[in-house]
Amino acid sequence: MAVLLDTHAFLWWCNDARDLSKKARKIIAGEDCLVSLASMWEIAIKASQGKLKLPGRFDRYLPEQIALNGFTQLEIGFRHVAGCSDLPWHHRDPFDRLLAAQALEEDVAVVSRDLVFEQYGVRRVW
């Protein structure tokens, strides 16, 4: 089974943060994990605004972490973007909306502490 990592789950895994639940850690360690380009974009924006400090250069750190952890980068395709147009407005965060659309299109669960994914009918693991 593959799972899609929410941005915070990806970052917390990479930093071995205690914020990850035991169940999330087990799933990430044992399943094929997808990391969306939407998360990379979100990280780039937050880093450029000074809201997020990465332990290395953005253009090196993120690809290294994806490779090191055996994650797969999930591209953003037209069908993912189109899926956003059908989503109700439970949430205004464009990154979470795109992740929800990707999870629905790819038929995967999202590893996230954010309950809003369930409102979209997305399976959530935490």
Number of C-alpha atoms within 10 A of each C-alpha: 10 17 22 30 25 22 23 17 24 26 18 14 20 15 12 11 11 10 12 20 16 11 12 20 17 12 18 22 13 11 12 14 25 24 21 24 17 21 22 19 13 16 21 17 13 13 14 12 10 10 9 12 13 14 8 10 9 16 10 9 13 19 13 13 16 17 11 10 13 13 19 15 17 16 13 14 10 8 12 20 15 14 18 17 12 9 16 11 12 11 13 9 9 12 18 19 25 23 27 29 24 28 26 18 13 15 15 19 22 28 28 22 17 14 12 16 24 14 14 18 13 20 18 19 20 17
